[in-house]
Amino acid sequence: MRVEEMRLDGNAAAGALREIFAHDMTTALVTCAGCARASPMGVLMNYGGPMGVILRCPHCDTVMLRIVSTPGGRYMDASGSSVMLIPERPT
Ligand SMILES: [Zn+2]
């Protein structure tokens, strides 16, 4: 299977993101460290698969967020994201 065939959008990472952030993060506004453009998490390109989640910028392809599950826990690398705006939960 080619990498392009494995690609989904960030909405496919909703389950993994919810486990870490305890609520739906697909509406969070995240700014790319590569091109400084902001996008909702749900529109990032998801290249994850069995190994975890790799979310890339839809504008410049920078890796913005990685989540890898191991027997010892989950690793999250957000070094490709400069700012993350998490919306308030509706009351
Ligand atoms: Zn970018």
PDB file of the backbone (N, CA, C, O) and the ligand in Angstrom, with CONECT records:
HET     ZN  A 101       1
ATOM      1  N   MET A   1       0.847  -1.180   0.000  1.00  0.00           N
ATOM      2  CA  MET A   1       0.000   0.000   0.000  1.00  0.00           C
ATOM      3  C   MET A   1       0.894   1.245   0.000  1.00  0.00           C
ATOM      4  O   MET A   1       1.835   1.336   0.788  1.00  0.00           O
ATOM      5  N   ARG A   2       0.601   2.185  -0.870  1.00  0.00           N
ATOM      6  CA  ARG A   2       1.375   3.429  -0.934  1.00  0.00           C
ATOM      7  C   ARG A   2       0.970   4.357   0.206  1.00  0.00           C
ATOM      8  O   ARG A   2      -0.150   4.288   0.712  1.00  0.00           O
ATOM      9  N   VAL A   3       1.904   5.232   0.604  1.00  0.00           N
ATOM     10  CA  VAL A   3       1.668   6.173   1.702  1.00  0.00           C
ATOM     11  C   VAL A   3       0.443   7.031   1.421  1.00  0.00           C
ATOM     12  O   VAL A   3      -0.333   7.311   2.335  1.00  0.00           O
ATOM     13  N   GLU A   4       0.256   7.450   0.185  1.00  0.00           N
ATOM     14  CA  GLU A   4      -0.892   8.294  -0.154  1.00  0.00           C
ATOM     15  C   GLU A   4      -2.215   7.561   0.071  1.00  0.00           C
ATOM     16  O   GLU A   4      -3.233   8.187   0.369  1.00  0.00           O
ATOM     17  N   GLU A   5      -2.199   6.238  -0.073  1.00  0.00           N
ATOM     18  CA  GLU A   5      -3.413   5.453   0.119  1.00  0.00           C
ATOM     19  C   GLU A   5      -3.756   5.287   1.597  1.00  0.00           C
ATOM     20  O   GLU A   5      -4.904   5.007   1.942  1.00  0.00           O
ATOM     21  N   MET A   6      -2.738   5.464   2.490  1.00  0.00           N
ATOM     22  CA  MET A   6      -2.956   5.337   3.931  1.00  0.00           C
ATOM     23  C   MET A   6      -3.426   6.646   4.549  1.00  0.00           C
ATOM     24  O   MET A   6      -3.861   6.659   5.700  1.00  0.00           O
ATOM     25  N   ARG A   7      -3.347   7.751   3.806  1.00  0.00           N
ATOM     26  CA  ARG A   7      -3.621   9.064   4.360  1.00  0.00           C
ATOM     27  C   ARG A   7      -5.114   9.271   4.593  1.00  0.00           C
ATOM     28  O   ARG A   7      -5.945   8.998   3.727  1.00  0.00           O
ATOM     29  N   LEU A   8      -5.425   9.760   5.791  1.00  0.00           N
ATOM     30  CA  LEU A   8      -6.779  10.167   6.152  1.00  0.00           C
ATOM     31  C   LEU A   8      -6.683  11.605   6.620  1.00  0.00           C
ATOM     32  O   LEU A   8      -5.595  12.180   6.585  1.00  0.00           O
ATOM     33  N   ASP A   9      -7.773  12.207   7.055  1.00  0.00           N
ATOM     34  CA  ASP A   9      -7.650  13.533   7.640  1.00  0.00           C
ATOM     35  C   ASP A   9      -7.618  13.424   9.162  1.00  0.00           C
ATOM     36  O   ASP A   9      -7.776  12.337   9.717  1.00  0.00           O
ATOM     37  N   GLY A  10      -7.411  14.566   9.835  1.00  0.00           N
ATOM     38  CA  GLY A  10      -7.238  14.583  11.274  1.00  0.00           C
ATOM     39  C   GLY A  10      -8.433  14.061  12.050  1.00  0.00           C
ATOM     40  O   GLY A  10      -8.289  13.675  13.210  1.00  0.00           O
ATOM     41  N   ASN A  11      -9.610  14.040  11.438  1.00  0.00           N
ATOM     42  CA  ASN A  11     -10.782  13.506  12.128  1.00  0.00           C
ATOM     43  C   ASN A  11     -10.606  12.023  12.458  1.00  0.00           C
ATOM     44  O   ASN A  11     -11.212  11.523  13.406  1.00  0.00           O
ATOM     45  N   ALA A  12      -9.781  11.321  11.681  1.00  0.00           N
ATOM     46  CA  ALA A  12      -9.532   9.901  11.934  1.00  0.00           C
ATOM     47  C   ALA A  12      -8.696   9.699  13.194  1.00  0.00           C
ATOM     48  O   ALA A  12      -8.602   8.576  13.690  1.00  0.00           O
ATOM     49  N   ALA A  13      -8.087  10.757  13.720  1.00  0.00           N
ATOM     50  CA  ALA A  13      -7.292  10.677  14.947  1.00  0.00           C
ATOM     51  C   ALA A  13      -8.109  11.069  16.176  1.00  0.00           C
ATOM     52  O   ALA A  13      -7.548  11.190  17.266  1.00  0.00           O
ATOM     53  N   ALA A  14      -9.403  11.268  16.030  1.00  0.00           N
ATOM     54  CA  ALA A  14     -10.247  11.752  17.133  1.00  0.00           C
ATOM     55  C   ALA A  14     -10.158  10.853  18.364  1.00  0.00           C
ATOM     56  O   ALA A  14     -10.095  11.359  19.484  1.00  0.00           O
ATOM     57  N   GLY A  15     -10.152   9.537  18.183  1.00  0.00           N
ATOM     58  CA  GLY A  15     -10.103   8.616  19.323  1.00  0.00           C
ATOM     59  C   GLY A  15      -8.809   8.752  20.099  1.00  0.00           C
ATOM     60  O   GLY A  15      -8.835   8.845  21.326  1.00  0.00           O
ATOM     61  N   ALA A  16      -7.662   8.766  19.402  1.00  0.00           N
ATOM     62  CA  ALA A  16      -6.363   8.891  20.071  1.00  0.00           C
ATOM     63  C   ALA A  16      -6.244  10.246  20.769  1.00  0.00           C
ATOM     64  O   ALA A  16      -5.722  10.324  21.881  1.00  0.00           O
ATOM     65  N   LEU A  17      -6.722  11.307  20.128  1.00  0.00           N
ATOM     66  CA  LEU A  17      -6.654  12.637  20.728  1.00  0.00           C
ATOM     67  C   LEU A  17      -7.553  12.729  21.963  1.00  0.00           C
ATOM     68  O   LEU A  17      -7.184  13.352  22.959  1.00  0.00           O
ATOM     69  N   ARG A  18      -8.717  12.116  21.892  1.00  0.00           N
ATOM     70  CA  ARG A  18      -9.647  12.156  23.017  1.00  0.00           C
ATOM     71  C   ARG A  18      -9.073  11.428  24.236  1.00  0.00           C
ATOM     72  O   ARG A  18      -9.279  11.856  25.372  1.00  0.00           O
ATOM     73  N   GLU A  19      -8.365  10.343  24.000  1.00  0.00           N
ATOM     74  CA  GLU A  19      -7.761   9.602  25.115  1.00  0.00           C
ATOM     75  C   GLU A  19      -6.728  10.448  25.840  1.00  0.00           C
ATOM     76  O   GLU A  19      -6.586  10.333  27.058  1.00  0.00           O
ATOM     77  N   ILE A  20      -6.007  11.290  25.123  1.00  0.00           N
ATOM     78  CA  ILE A  20      -4.979  12.121  25.748  1.00  0.00           C
ATOM     79  C   ILE A  20      -5.576  13.398  26.317  1.00  0.00           C
ATOM     80  O   ILE A  20      -5.258  13.768  27.447  1.00  0.00           O
ATOM     81  N   PHE A  21      -6.426  14.076  25.571  1.00  0.00           N
ATOM     82  CA  PHE A  21      -6.933  15.368  25.994  1.00  0.00           C
ATOM     83  C   PHE A  21      -8.299  15.285  26.665  1.00  0.00           C
ATOM     84  O   PHE A  21      -8.819  16.304  27.118  1.00  0.00           O
ATOM     85  N   ALA A  22      -8.879  14.118  26.738  1.00  0.00           N
ATOM     86  CA  ALA A  22     -10.123  13.867  27.455  1.00  0.00           C
ATOM     87  C   ALA A  22     -11.342  14.554  26.861  1.00  0.00           C
ATOM     88  O   ALA A  22     -12.411  14.527  27.470  1.00  0.00           O
ATOM     89  N   HIS A  23     -11.218  15.153  25.717  1.00  0.00           N
ATOM     90  CA  HIS A  23     -12.379  15.618  24.970  1.00  0.00           C
ATOM     91  C   HIS A  23     -11.996  15.796  23.508  1.00  0.00           C
ATOM     92  O   HIS A  23     -10.817  15.692  23.168  1.00  0.00           O
ATOM     93  N   ASP A  24     -12.934  16.052  22.663  1.00  0.00           N
ATOM     94  CA  ASP A  24     -12.689  16.146  21.219  1.00  0.00           C
ATOM     95  C   ASP A  24     -11.745  17.310  20.903  1.00  0.00           C
ATOM     96  O   ASP A  24     -12.064  18.471  21.159  1.00  0.00           O
ATOM     97  N   MET A  25     -10.583  16.977  20.344  1.00  0.00           N
ATOM     98  CA  MET A  25      -9.586  17.996  20.005  1.00  0.00           C
ATOM     99  C   MET A  25      -9.613  18.374  18.525  1.00  0.00           C
ATOM    100  O   MET A  25      -8.830  19.219  18.090  1.00  0.00           O
ATOM    101  N   THR A  26     -10.503  17.760  17.749  1.00  0.00           N
ATOM    102  CA  THR A  26     -10.478  18.028  16.312  1.00  0.00           C
ATOM    103  C   THR A  26     -10.874  19.463  15.983  1.00  0.00           C
ATOM    104  O   THR A  26     -10.604  19.936  14.879  1.00  0.00           O
ATOM    105  N   THR A  27     -11.517  20.171  16.931  1.00  0.00           N
ATOM    106  CA  THR A  27     -11.867  21.576  16.690  1.00  0.00           C
ATOM    107  C   THR A  27     -10.800  22.531  17.220  1.00  0.00           C
ATOM    108  O   THR A  27     -10.900  23.739  17.003  1.00  0.00           O
ATOM    109  N   ALA A  28      -9.773  22.014  17.913  1.00  0.00           N
ATOM    110  CA  ALA A  28      -8.694  22.882  18.408  1.00  0.00           C
ATOM    111  C   ALA A  28      -7.974  23.512  17.217  1.00  0.00           C
ATOM    112  O   ALA A  28      -7.742  22.855  16.203  1.00  0.00           O
ATOM    113  N   LEU A  29      -7.625  24.791  17.350  1.00  0.00           N
ATOM    114  CA  LEU A  29      -6.921  25.519  16.301  1.00  0.00           C
ATOM    115  C   LEU A  29      -5.427  25.396  16.574  1.00  0.00           C
ATOM    116  O   LEU A  29      -4.945  25.842  17.615  1.00  0.00           O
ATOM    117  N   VAL A  30      -4.699  24.798  15.648  1.00  0.00           N
ATOM    118  CA  VAL A  30      -3.278  24.529  15.847  1.00  0.00           C
ATOM    119  C   VAL A  30      -2.469  25.260  14.778  1.00  0.00           C
ATOM    120  O   VAL A  30      -2.810  25.233  13.595  1.00  0.00           O
ATOM    121  N   THR A  31      -1.388  25.916  15.217  1.00  0.00           N
ATOM    122  CA  THR A  31      -0.552  26.690  14.300  1.00  0.00           C
ATOM    123  C   THR A  31       0.695  25.903  13.940  1.00  0.00           C
ATOM    124  O   THR A  31       1.383  25.387  14.820  1.00  0.00           O
ATOM    125  N   CYS A  32       0.985  25.811  12.670  1.00  0.00           N
ATOM    126  CA  CYS A  32       2.125  25.062  12.149  1.00  0.00           C
ATOM    127  C   CYS A  32       3.430  25.802  12.446  1.00  0.00           C
ATOM    128  O   CYS A  32       3.539  27.004  12.202  1.00  0.00           O
ATOM    129  N   ALA A  33       4.428  25.069  12.980  1.00  0.00           N
ATOM    130  CA  ALA A  33       5.739  25.665  13.226  1.00  0.00           C
ATOM    131  C   ALA A  33       6.501  25.876  11.919  1.00  0.00           C
ATOM    132  O   ALA A  33       7.472  26.631  11.886  1.00  0.00           O
ATOM    133  N   GLY A  34       6.076  25.224  10.854  1.00  0.00           N
ATOM    134  CA  GLY A  34       6.767  25.350   9.578  1.00  0.00           C
ATOM    135  C   GLY A  34       6.330  26.557   8.770  1.00  0.00           C
ATOM    136  O   GLY A  34       7.172  27.298   8.262  1.00  0.00           O
ATOM    137  N   CYS A  35       5.013  26.770   8.642  1.00  0.00           N
ATOM    138  CA  CYS A  35       4.518  27.843   7.765  1.00  0.00           C
ATOM    139  C   CYS A  35       3.689  28.878   8.511  1.00  0.00           C
ATOM    140  O   CYS A  35       3.253  29.857   7.906  1.00  0.00           O
ATOM    141  N   ALA A  36       3.457  28.688   9.822  1.00  0.00           N
ATOM    142  CA  ALA A  36       2.741  29.639  10.678  1.00  0.00           C
ATOM    143  C   ALA A  36       1.263  29.787  10.324  1.00  0.00           C
ATOM    144  O   ALA A  36       0.623  30.743  10.761  1.00  0.00           O
ATOM    145  N   ARG A  37       0.711  28.866   9.545  1.00  0.00           N
ATOM    146  CA  ARG A  37      -0.720  28.923   9.247  1.00  0.00           C
ATOM    147  C   ARG A  37      -1.470  28.106  10.293  1.00  0.00           C
ATOM    148  O   ARG A  37      -0.993  27.059  10.733  1.00  0.00           O
ATOM    149  N   ALA A  38      -2.641  28.587  10.687  1.00  0.00           N
ATOM    150  CA  ALA A  38      -3.458  27.919  11.694  1.00  0.00           C
ATOM    151  C   ALA A  38      -4.574  27.129  11.015  1.00  0.00           C
ATOM    152  O   ALA A  38      -5.185  27.589  10.050  1.00  0.00           O
ATOM    153  N   SER A  39      -4.826  25.925  11.544  1.00  0.00           N
ATOM    154  CA  SER A  39      -5.866  25.058  10.998  1.00  0.00           C
ATOM    155  C   SER A  39      -6.530  24.306  12.137  1.00  0.00           C
ATOM    156  O   SER A  39      -5.881  24.020  13.144  1.00  0.00           O
ATOM    157  N   PRO A  40      -7.815  23.978  12.001  1.00  0.00           N
ATOM    158  CA  PRO A  40      -8.423  23.077  12.968  1.00  0.00           C
ATOM    159  C   PRO A  40      -7.721  21.713  12.901  1.00  0.00           C
ATOM    160  O   PRO A  40      -7.358  21.249  11.820  1.00  0.00           O
ATOM    161  N   MET A  41      -7.535  21.082  14.051  1.00  0.00           N
ATOM    162  CA  MET A  41      -6.859  19.784  14.124  1.00  0.00           C
ATOM    163  C   MET A  41      -7.500  18.776  13.165  1.00  0.00           C
ATOM    164  O   MET A  41      -6.815  17.918  12.607  1.00  0.00           O
ATOM    165  N   GLY A  42      -8.792  18.887  12.983  1.00  0.00           N
ATOM    166  CA  GLY A  42      -9.515  17.927  12.151  1.00  0.00           C
ATOM    167  C   GLY A  42      -9.176  17.981  10.675  1.00  0.00           C
ATOM    168  O   GLY A  42      -9.494  17.041   9.946  1.00  0.00           O
ATOM    169  N   VAL A  43      -8.545  19.042  10.208  1.00  0.00           N
ATOM    170  CA  VAL A  43      -8.202  19.107   8.781  1.00  0.00           C
ATOM    171  C   VAL A  43      -6.751  18.742   8.516  1.00  0.00           C
ATOM    172  O   VAL A  43      -6.330  18.726   7.359  1.00  0.00           O
ATOM    173  N   LEU A  44      -5.961  18.445   9.568  1.00  0.00           N
ATOM    174  CA  LEU A  44      -4.584  18.010   9.347  1.00  0.00           C
ATOM    175  C   LEU A  44      -4.591  16.646   8.664  1.00  0.00           C
ATOM    176  O   LEU A  44      -5.562  15.897   8.781  1.00  0.00           O
ATOM    177  N   MET A  45      -3.524  16.324   7.959  1.00  0.00           N
ATOM    178  CA  MET A  45      -3.424  15.054   7.238  1.00  0.00           C
ATOM    179  C   MET A  45      -2.857  13.987   8.176  1.00  0.00           C
ATOM    180  O   MET A  45      -1.789  14.175   8.757  1.00  0.00           O
ATOM    181  N   ASN A  46      -3.564  12.880   8.322  1.00  0.00           N
ATOM    182  CA  ASN A  46      -3.193  11.822   9.253  1.00  0.00           C
ATOM    183  C   ASN A  46      -2.498  10.688   8.495  1.00  0.00           C
ATOM    184  O   ASN A  46      -3.114  10.009   7.674  1.00  0.00           O
ATOM    185  N   TYR A  47      -1.204  10.494   8.783  1.00  0.00           N
ATOM    186  CA  TYR A  47      -0.428   9.422   8.154  1.00  0.00           C
ATOM    187  C   TYR A  47      -0.122   8.314   9.147  1.00  0.00           C
ATOM    188  O   TYR A  47       0.870   7.603   8.983  1.00  0.00           O
ATOM    189  N   GLY A  48      -0.934   8.153  10.154  1.00  0.00           N
ATOM    190  CA  GLY A  48      -0.663   7.213  11.240  1.00  0.00           C
ATOM    191  C   GLY A  48      -0.674   5.760  10.847  1.00  0.00           C
ATOM    192  O   GLY A  48       0.289   5.277  10.253  1.00  0.00           O
ATOM    193  N   GLY A  49      -1.711   5.065  11.154  1.00  0.00           N
ATOM    194  CA  GLY A  49      -1.753   3.629  10.929  1.00  0.00           C
ATOM    195  C   GLY A  49      -1.503   2.886  12.219  1.00  0.00           C
ATOM    196  O   GLY A  49      -1.722   3.432  13.300  1.00  0.00           O
ATOM    197  N   PRO A  50      -1.047   1.642  12.125  1.00  0.00           N
ATOM    198  CA  PRO A  50      -0.886   0.822  13.324  1.00  0.00           C
ATOM    199  C   PRO A  50       0.096   1.391  14.343  1.00  0.00           C
ATOM    200  O   PRO A  50      -0.045   1.130  15.538  1.00  0.00           O
ATOM    201  N   MET A  51       1.076   2.154  13.901  1.00  0.00           N
ATOM    202  CA  MET A  51       2.102   2.650  14.825  1.00  0.00           C
ATOM    203  C   MET A  51       1.629   3.829  15.662  1.00  0.00           C
ATOM    204  O   MET A  51       2.234   4.128  16.691  1.00  0.00           O
ATOM    205  N   GLY A  52       0.569   4.502  15.250  1.00  0.00           N
ATOM    206  CA  GLY A  52       0.093   5.652  16.005  1.00  0.00           C
ATOM    207  C   GLY A  52      -0.479   6.705  15.084  1.00  0.00           C
ATOM    208  O   GLY A  52      -1.063   6.389  14.047  1.00  0.00           O
ATOM    209  N   VAL A  53      -0.306   7.969  15.470  1.00  0.00           N
ATOM    210  CA  VAL A  53      -0.875   9.085  14.730  1.00  0.00           C
ATOM    211  C   VAL A  53       0.258  10.032  14.326  1.00  0.00           C
ATOM    212  O   VAL A  53       1.075  10.427  15.157  1.00  0.00           O
ATOM    213  N   ILE A  54       0.294  10.382  13.064  1.00  0.00           N
ATOM    214  CA  ILE A  54       1.221  11.404  12.582  1.00  0.00           C
ATOM    215  C   ILE A  54       0.380  12.402  11.800  1.00  0.00           C
ATOM    216  O   ILE A  54      -0.108  12.096  10.713  1.00  0.00           O
ATOM    217  N   LEU A  55       0.213  13.612  12.367  1.00  0.00           N
ATOM    218  CA  LEU A  55      -0.607  14.637  11.729  1.00  0.00           C
ATOM    219  C   LEU A  55       0.300  15.661  11.063  1.00  0.00           C
ATOM    220  O   LEU A  55       1.168  16.249  11.707  1.00  0.00           O
ATOM    221  N   ARG A  56       0.090  15.868   9.768  1.00  0.00           N
ATOM    222  CA  ARG A  56       0.897  16.803   8.983  1.00  0.00           C
ATOM    223  C   ARG A  56       0.071  18.017   8.565  1.00  0.00           C
ATOM    224  O   ARG A  56      -1.145  17.933   8.393  1.00  0.00           O
ATOM    225  N   CYS A  57       0.758  19.143   8.407  1.00  0.00           N
ATOM    226  CA  CYS A  57       0.135  20.388   7.955  1.00  0.00           C
ATOM    227  C   CYS A  57      -0.428  20.200   6.542  1.00  0.00           C
ATOM    228  O   CYS A  57       0.266  19.690   5.664  1.00  0.00           O
ATOM    229  N   PRO A  58      -1.687  20.610   6.319  1.00  0.00           N
ATOM    230  CA  PRO A  58      -2.245  20.470   4.977  1.00  0.00           C
ATOM    231  C   PRO A  58      -1.691  21.497   3.996  1.00  0.00           C
ATOM    232  O   PRO A  58      -1.936  21.399   2.793  1.00  0.00           O
ATOM    233  N   HIS A  59      -0.937  22.493   4.503  1.00  0.00           N
ATOM    234  CA  HIS A  59      -0.402  23.541   3.632  1.00  0.00           C
ATOM    235  C   HIS A  59       1.051  23.280   3.228  1.00  0.00           C
ATOM    236  O   HIS A  59       1.408  23.499   2.071  1.00  0.00           O
ATOM    237  N   CYS A  60       1.911  22.807   4.172  1.00  0.00           N
ATOM    238  CA  CYS A  60       3.345  22.663   3.878  1.00  0.00           C
ATOM    239  C   CYS A  60       3.885  21.276   4.207  1.00  0.00           C
ATOM    240  O   CYS A  60       5.069  21.021   3.988  1.00  0.00           O
ATOM    241  N   ASP A  61       3.064  20.383   4.719  1.00  0.00           N
ATOM    242  CA  ASP A  61       3.431  18.985   5.000  1.00  0.00           C
ATOM    243  C   ASP A  61       4.336  18.807   6.220  1.00  0.00           C
ATOM    244  O   ASP A  61       4.836  17.704   6.444  1.00  0.00           O
ATOM    245  N   THR A  62       4.564  19.858   7.017  1.00  0.00           N
ATOM    246  CA  THR A  62       5.329  19.709   8.260  1.00  0.00           C
ATOM    247  C   THR A  62       4.610  18.750   9.202  1.00  0.00           C
ATOM    248  O   THR A  62       3.385  18.803   9.318  1.00  0.00           O
ATOM    249  N   VAL A  63       5.358  17.868   9.879  1.00  0.00           N
ATOM    250  CA  VAL A  63       4.764  17.007  10.899  1.00  0.00           C
ATOM    251  C   VAL A  63       4.451  17.878  12.108  1.00  0.00           C
ATOM    252  O   VAL A  63       5.362  18.417  12.735  1.00  0.00           O
ATOM    253  N   MET A  64       3.181  18.020  12.436  1.00  0.00           N
ATOM    254  CA  MET A  64       2.765  18.907  13.517  1.00  0.00           C
ATOM    255  C   MET A  64       2.546  18.175  14.830  1.00  0.00           C
ATOM    256  O   MET A  64       2.744  18.756  15.897  1.00  0.00           O
ATOM    257  N   LEU A  65       2.141  16.915  14.777  1.00  0.00           N
ATOM    258  CA  LEU A  65       1.843  16.169  15.996  1.00  0.00           C
ATOM    259  C   LEU A  65       2.071  14.685  15.763  1.00  0.00           C
ATOM    260  O   LEU A  65       1.632  14.129  14.757  1.00  0.00           O
ATOM    261  N   ARG A  66       2.766  14.045  16.709  1.00  0.00           N
ATOM    262  CA  ARG A  66       2.966  12.590  16.664  1.00  0.00           C
ATOM    263  C   ARG A  66       2.475  12.010  17.982  1.00  0.00           C
ATOM    264  O   ARG A  66       2.756  12.551  19.052  1.00  0.00           O
ATOM    265  N   ILE A  67       1.745  10.914  17.901  1.00  0.00           N
ATOM    266  CA  ILE A  67       1.329  10.170  19.087  1.00  0.00           C
ATOM    267  C   ILE A  67       1.650   8.708  18.827  1.00  0.00           C
ATOM    268  O   ILE A  67       1.163   8.124  17.858  1.00  0.00           O
ATOM    269  N   VAL A  68       2.468   8.117  19.686  1.00  0.00           N
ATOM    270  CA  VAL A  68       2.858   6.714  19.537  1.00  0.00           C
ATOM    271  C   VAL A  68       2.515   5.994  20.833  1.00  0.00           C
ATOM    272  O   VAL A  68       2.877   6.439  21.923  1.00  0.00           O
ATOM    273  N   SER A  69       1.814   4.879  20.698  1.00  0.00           N
ATOM    274  CA  SER A  69       1.470   4.056  21.866  1.00  0.00           C
ATOM    275  C   SER A  69       2.520   2.969  22.041  1.00  0.00           C
ATOM    276  O   SER A  69       2.895   2.293  21.083  1.00  0.00           O
ATOM    277  N   THR A  70       2.994   2.807  23.280  1.00  0.00           N
ATOM    278  CA  THR A  70       3.951   1.753  23.616  1.00  0.00           C
ATOM    279  C   THR A  70       3.407   1.017  24.836  1.00  0.00           C
ATOM    280  O   THR A  70       2.467   1.498  25.469  1.00  0.00           O
ATOM    281  N   PRO A  71       3.968  -0.128  25.179  1.00  0.00           N
ATOM    282  CA  PRO A  71       3.514  -0.827  26.389  1.00  0.00           C
ATOM    283  C   PRO A  71       3.677   0.026  27.650  1.00  0.00           C
ATOM    284  O   PRO A  71       2.950  -0.173  28.623  1.00  0.00           O
ATOM    285  N   GLY A  72       4.610   0.962  27.646  1.00  0.00           N
ATOM    286  CA  GLY A  72       4.845   1.811  28.814  1.00  0.00           C
ATOM    287  C   GLY A  72       4.014   3.071  28.855  1.00  0.00           C
ATOM    288  O   GLY A  72       4.050   3.788  29.855  1.00  0.00           O
ATOM    289  N   GLY A  73       3.264   3.370  27.805  1.00  0.00           N
ATOM    290  CA  GLY A  73       2.447   4.578  27.771  1.00  0.00           C
ATOM    291  C   GLY A  73       2.452   5.207  26.392  1.00  0.00           C
ATOM    292  O   GLY A  73       2.905   4.600  25.422  1.00  0.00           O
ATOM    293  N   ARG A  74       1.943   6.436  26.313  1.00  0.00           N
ATOM    294  CA  ARG A  74       1.855   7.135  25.030  1.00  0.00           C
ATOM    295  C   ARG A  74       2.879   8.266  25.006  1.00  0.00           C
ATOM    296  O   ARG A  74       3.077   8.972  25.995  1.00  0.00           O
ATOM    297  N   TYR A  75       3.523   8.418  23.852  1.00  0.00           N
ATOM    298  CA  TYR A  75       4.416   9.540  23.619  1.00  0.00           C
ATOM    299  C   TYR A  75       3.700  10.516  22.704  1.00  0.00           C
ATOM    300  O   TYR A  75       3.066  10.118  21.727  1.00  0.00           O
ATOM    301  N   MET A  76       3.808  11.799  23.029  1.00  0.00           N
ATOM    302  CA  MET A  76       3.242  12.824  22.159  1.00  0.00           C
ATOM    303  C   MET A  76       4.314  13.860  21.882  1.00  0.00           C
ATOM    304  O   MET A  76       4.915  14.401  22.810  1.00  0.00           O
ATOM    305  N   ASP A  77       4.557  14.138  20.609  1.00  0.00           N
ATOM    306  CA  ASP A  77       5.511  15.148  20.179  1.00  0.00           C
ATOM    307  C   ASP A  77       4.747  16.203  19.395  1.00  0.00           C
ATOM    308  O   ASP A  77       4.245  15.930  18.304  1.00  0.00           O
ATOM    309  N   ALA A  78       4.659  17.397  19.944  1.00  0.00           N
ATOM    310  CA  ALA A  78       3.965  18.496  19.272  1.00  0.00           C
ATOM    311  C   ALA A  78       4.962  19.578  18.858  1.00  0.00           C
ATOM    312  O   ALA A  78       4.588  20.744  18.733  1.00  0.00           O
ATOM    313  N   SER A  79       6.227  19.207  18.645  1.00  0.00           N
ATOM    314  CA  SER A  79       7.248  20.208  18.324  1.00  0.00           C
ATOM    315  C   SER A  79       7.000  20.891  16.980  1.00  0.00           C
ATOM    316  O   SER A  79       7.549  21.965  16.732  1.00  0.00           O
ATOM    317  N   GLY A  80       6.194  20.299  16.116  1.00  0.00           N
ATOM    318  CA  GLY A  80       5.873  20.928  14.838  1.00  0.00           C
ATOM    319  C   GLY A  80       4.691  21.871  14.917  1.00  0.00           C
ATOM    320  O   GLY A  80       4.252  22.406  13.899  1.00  0.00           O
ATOM    321  N   SER A  81       4.166  22.081  16.129  1.00  0.00           N
ATOM    322  CA  SER A  81       3.040  22.994  16.345  1.00  0.00           C
ATOM    323  C   SER A  81       3.509  24.110  17.259  1.00  0.00           C
ATOM    324  O   SER A  81       4.006  23.849  18.355  1.00  0.00           O
ATOM    325  N   SER A  82       3.358  25.350  16.820  1.00  0.00           N
ATOM    326  CA  SER A  82       3.838  26.454  17.649  1.00  0.00           C
ATOM    327  C   SER A  82       2.802  26.898  18.682  1.00  0.00           C
ATOM    328  O   SER A  82       3.167  27.298  19.788  1.00  0.00           O
ATOM    329  N   VAL A  83       1.540  26.834  18.341  1.00  0.00           N
ATOM    330  CA  VAL A  83       0.472  27.277  19.244  1.00  0.00           C
ATOM    331  C   VAL A  83      -0.724  26.362  19.053  1.00  0.00           C
ATOM    332  O   VAL A  83      -1.017  25.942  17.934  1.00  0.00           O
ATOM    333  N   MET A  84      -1.424  26.047  20.154  1.00  0.00           N
ATOM    334  CA  MET A  84      -2.640  25.258  20.073  1.00  0.00           C
ATOM    335  C   MET A  84      -3.723  25.976  20.872  1.00  0.00           C
ATOM    336  O   MET A  84      -3.559  26.200  22.071  1.00  0.00           O
ATOM    337  N   LEU A  85      -4.816  26.336  20.229  1.00  0.00           N
ATOM    338  CA  LEU A  85      -5.938  26.977  20.900  1.00  0.00           C
ATOM    339  C   LEU A  85      -7.032  25.938  21.081  1.00  0.00           C
ATOM    340  O   LEU A  85      -7.637  25.490  20.107  1.00  0.00           O
ATOM    341  N   ILE A  86      -7.285  25.558  22.322  1.00  0.00           N
ATOM    342  CA  ILE A  86      -8.290  24.546  22.646  1.00  0.00           C
ATOM    343  C   ILE A  86      -9.560  25.275  23.045  1.00  0.00           C
ATOM    344  O   ILE A  86      -9.556  26.001  24.039  1.00  0.00           O
ATOM    345  N   PRO A  87     -10.656  25.106  22.295  1.00  0.00           N
ATOM    346  CA  PRO A  87     -11.872  25.845  22.604  1.00  0.00           C
ATOM    347  C   PRO A  87     -12.461  25.424  23.945  1.00  0.00           C
ATOM    348  O   PRO A  87     -12.308  24.283  24.380  1.00  0.00           O
ATOM    349  N   GLU A  88     -13.136  26.368  24.585  1.00  0.00           N
ATOM    350  CA  GLU A  88     -13.853  26.065  25.826  1.00  0.00           C
ATOM    351  C   GLU A  88     -14.943  25.045  25.524  1.00  0.00           C
ATOM    352  O   GLU A  88     -15.544  25.044  24.449  1.00  0.00           O
ATOM    353  N   ARG A  89     -15.178  24.177  26.504  1.00  0.00           N
ATOM    354  CA  ARG A  89     -16.284  23.232  26.358  1.00  0.00           C
ATOM    355  C   ARG A  89     -17.606  23.965  26.489  1.00  0.00           C
ATOM    356  O   ARG A  89     -17.740  24.874  27.308  1.00  0.00           O
ATOM    357  N   PRO A  90     -18.585  23.569  25.679  1.00  0.00           N
ATOM    358  CA  PRO A  90     -19.916  24.182  25.850  1.00  0.00           C
ATOM    359  C   PRO A  90     -20.467  23.867  27.239  1.00  0.00           C
ATOM    360  O   PRO A  90     -20.273  22.769  27.761  1.00  0.00           O
ATOM    361  N   THR A  91     -21.156  24.842  27.829  1.00  0.00           N
ATOM    362  CA  THR A  91     -21.713  24.619  29.173  1.00  0.00           C
ATOM    363  C   THR A  91     -23.192  24.326  29.096  1.00  0.00           C
ATOM    364  O   THR A  91     -23.833  24.111  30.125  1.00  0.00           O
TER     365      THR A  91
HETATM  366 ZN    ZN A 101       2.579  24.308   7.604  1.00  0.00          ZN2+
END
